Amino acid sequence: MKRVGATTGKGKGLIRALVRRGSLQSKTKHVADEEHIRDHSVCERCGSVYEKRTWRKGRQLVAALATGPTWVVCPACRQVSRDEYFGRIRLRGLAGAEEEALVRRRIRNVASRAEFTQPERRVVSIEAVDGELEVLTTSQKLAHRIGQQIEKLLGGRVRYHWDEEDGCLLGTWERGAAR
């Protein structure tokens, strides 16, 4: 019997959480189904355009404005306003304010790159908590990317854990942790 989500032979193995919080079996988000968002809808907060069942930024905005858009609030803006997150990375052992500024700059760069192609992937907050830096994101994938970039930037080790209750990605970076 083959497990769902498993791979055969060599490879990365099971890399996704089996809990898909926030999506239905049809793989459409609850927000899109509840409100019946139409094509060429524009988010009034961030300017993202909903077209062909996805949110995009950039050139589609001109076409959407020409056809008389419907103004809505996109799911990512709602998540940020409610402080709702699907990914959390805790950074332990940063060496001072200068290194923290470097890390914050890298996080902003990774988030802006992700937001360009997928506007639903955003950073909800970056806060210092108990001597650690905590980053909350609207998606698991963005949290994973941030963890990889911090590991690449400063060394150390990132450990990931998917919460079985709600499917959130919980990552912890520690300086000097051996592989």
C-alpha positions as CSV (number, residue, x, y, z in Angstrom):
1,M,0.0,0.0,0.0
2,K,1.4,3.4,-1.0
3,R,1.2,6.3,1.5
4,V,-0.4,9.5,0.3
5,G,2.3,12.2,-0.2
6,A,5.2,9.8,0.0
7,T,7.8,9.4,-2.8
8,T,9.4,6.2,-4.0
9,G,13.1,5.6,-4.4
10,K,15.6,8.3,-3.8
11,G,14.6,11.9,-3.3
12,K,13.4,14.3,-0.7
13,G,10.7,12.1,0.7
14,L,7.7,13.6,2.4
15,I,8.2,17.3,2.4
16,R,4.7,18.6,2.8
17,A,2.3,18.6,5.7
18,L,-0.7,16.4,5.1
19,V,-2.9,19.0,6.9
20,R,-4.1,21.6,4.3
21,R,-5.6,24.2,6.6
22,G,-7.2,27.0,4.6
23,S,-8.1,25.0,1.5
24,L,-10.9,22.8,0.4
25,Q,-10.7,19.5,-1.5
26,S,-11.1,21.4,-4.7
27,K,-7.9,23.3,-3.7
28,T,-9.6,26.6,-3.7
29,K,-9.3,28.9,-0.7
30,H,-12.3,29.3,1.5
31,V,-12.3,33.0,1.0
32,A,-12.7,32.7,-2.8
33,D,-15.6,30.3,-2.4
34,E,-17.4,32.2,0.2
35,E,-17.5,35.5,-1.5
36,H,-17.6,34.4,-5.1
37,I,-14.7,36.7,-6.1
38,R,-14.9,37.5,-9.8
39,D,-12.0,37.9,-12.2
40,H,-10.5,41.4,-12.3
41,S,-11.3,42.0,-8.7
42,V,-8.7,44.3,-7.1
43,C,-7.6,44.4,-3.5
44,E,-8.2,47.9,-2.1
45,R,-5.2,47.6,0.3
46,C,-2.4,46.1,-1.7
47,G,-3.5,46.4,-5.3
48,S,-3.3,42.7,-6.2
49,V,-5.6,41.5,-9.0
50,Y,-7.7,38.3,-8.8
51,E,-7.6,36.7,-12.2
52,K,-8.0,33.0,-13.3
53,R,-8.4,31.9,-9.7
54,T,-5.1,33.5,-8.5
55,W,-4.0,36.8,-7.0
56,R,-1.2,38.6,-9.0
57,K,0.5,42.0,-8.8
58,G,1.8,44.1,-11.6
59,R,0.6,44.5,-15.2
60,Q,-2.9,43.0,-14.8
61,L,-3.9,46.0,-12.7
62,V,-4.2,48.2,-15.8
63,A,-6.5,45.7,-17.6
64,A,-8.6,45.3,-14.4
65,L,-9.0,49.0,-14.0
66,A,-10.1,49.3,-17.7
67,T,-12.9,46.8,-17.3
68,G,-14.4,48.3,-14.1
69,P,-13.0,46.3,-11.2
70,T,-14.8,45.0,-8.1
71,W,-12.9,46.3,-5.1
72,V,-12.3,43.6,-2.4
73,V,-9.8,42.8,0.4
74,C,-7.5,39.9,-0.6
75,P,-7.0,36.9,1.7
76,A,-3.4,37.9,2.5
77,C,-4.4,41.4,3.7
78,R,-7.1,39.8,5.8
79,Q,-4.6,37.4,7.4
80,V,-2.2,40.3,8.1
81,S,-4.9,42.4,9.7
82,R,-6.0,39.5,11.9
83,D,-2.4,38.5,12.8
84,E,-3.2,35.0,11.4
85,Y,-0.2,33.0,10.3
86,F,0.7,29.6,8.8
87,G,4.4,29.8,9.3
88,R,6.6,30.8,12.3
89,I,10.4,31.0,12.4
90,R,12.2,31.7,15.7
91,L,15.8,32.9,15.4
92,R,17.9,32.1,18.5
93,G,21.4,33.4,19.2
94,L,21.7,36.6,17.1
95,A,24.9,38.4,17.9
96,G,23.7,42.0,18.5
97,A,21.8,44.8,16.9
98,E,23.9,44.9,13.7
99,E,23.3,41.3,12.9
100,E,19.6,41.7,13.7
101,A,19.4,44.5,11.2
102,L,21.1,42.3,8.6
103,V,18.6,39.5,9.2
104,R,15.6,41.9,9.0
105,R,16.9,43.2,5.7
106,R,17.3,39.7,4.3
107,I,13.7,38.8,5.5
108,R,12.3,41.9,3.8
109,N,14.2,40.9,0.5
110,V,12.9,37.3,0.6
111,A,9.3,38.5,1.4
112,S,9.3,41.1,-1.4
113,R,10.6,38.6,-3.9
114,A,7.9,36.1,-2.9
115,E,5.1,38.8,-2.9
116,F,6.0,39.8,-6.5
117,T,4.9,36.4,-7.9
118,Q,2.5,35.3,-5.2
119,P,1.0,38.2,-3.3
120,E,-0.6,35.9,-0.8
121,R,2.8,35.1,0.7
122,R,3.6,37.9,3.2
123,V,5.3,38.5,6.5
124,V,2.7,39.2,9.2
125,S,5.2,40.4,11.8
126,I,8.8,40.4,12.9
127,E,9.1,40.9,16.7
128,A,11.8,40.4,19.3
129,V,10.5,38.0,22.0
130,D,12.6,36.9,25.0
131,G,16.0,37.6,23.2
132,E,14.8,35.8,20.0
133,L,13.5,37.2,16.8
134,E,10.1,35.7,15.8
135,V,8.9,35.9,12.2
136,L,5.3,35.1,11.4
137,T,4.3,34.5,7.8
138,T,1.0,33.9,5.9
139,S,2.3,30.7,4.3
140,Q,4.4,27.7,5.2
141,K,6.5,28.1,2.1
142,L,7.6,31.7,2.9
143,A,8.6,30.7,6.4
144,H,10.6,27.8,4.9
145,R,12.4,30.1,2.4
146,I,13.2,32.6,5.2
147,G,14.7,29.8,7.3
148,Q,16.8,28.6,4.4
149,Q,18.1,32.1,3.7
150,I,19.0,32.8,7.3
151,E,20.9,29.4,7.4
152,K,22.7,30.4,4.2
153,L,23.5,33.9,5.5
154,L,24.7,33.1,9.1
155,G,25.3,29.4,9.1
156,G,23.8,27.5,12.0
157,R,20.9,25.1,11.6
158,V,17.2,25.4,11.0
159,R,14.9,22.7,12.3
160,Y,11.3,22.4,11.0
161,H,8.2,20.9,12.6
162,W,4.7,20.9,11.2
163,D,2.0,21.2,13.8
164,E,-0.5,18.4,13.3
165,E,-3.5,20.3,14.7
166,D,-3.5,23.2,12.3
167,G,-0.8,22.5,9.8
168,C,1.4,25.5,10.7
169,L,5.2,25.3,10.0
170,L,7.2,25.9,13.1
171,G,10.9,26.6,12.4
172,T,13.8,27.3,14.8
173,W,17.2,28.6,13.7
174,E,20.1,28.2,16.1
175,R,23.6,29.5,15.7
176,G,26.4,26.9,15.8
177,A,24.0,23.9,15.8
178,A,25.8,21.0,13.9
179,R,24.1,19.2,11.1
